[in-house]
Amino acid sequence: MKPGARAYHIGAAIQKTVARAGFSVVRELTGHGIGRTIHEEPTIPNYGDPSFSHVLTEGLVFTIEPLIAAGSARAVTLGDGWTVRTRDRSRAAHYEHTVFVTSNGAERLTA
């Protein structure tokens, strides 16, 4: 990924990889930009949706945060306002990486 790519390109790659393995991507949660605050634009979807057309520019820092499920791609947030689970209660895993866009491409900042 180099400057000029769009946010949905990341999501399309995630969705394709996850579906190929027989899992689904929960759509209610996304990655996001990081700057002066932790949750900033752009929104980085975990699925290919061209409406997320933000251009990734050199110097941008963002997270990729797929929630990958063994069953339903739909999620619900519980009454505590924090806990998220799949609608069908299938097993799921959440991953997060922070990425920095350089002139030569992307650099992952997290292990």
Secondary structure as UniProt FT lines:
FT   TURN            3..4
FT   HELIX           7..20
FT   TURN            21..22
FT   STRAND          24..25
FT   TURN            27..28
FT   STRAND          31..33
FT   STRAND          40..44
FT   TURN            50..51
FT   TURN            58..59
FT   STRAND          61..64
FT   STRAND          67..69
FT   STRAND          75..77
FT   TURN            79..80
FT   STRAND          84..86
FT   TURN            87..88
FT   STRAND          92..94
FT   STRAND          97..102
FT   TURN            103..104
FT   STRAND          105..108
//
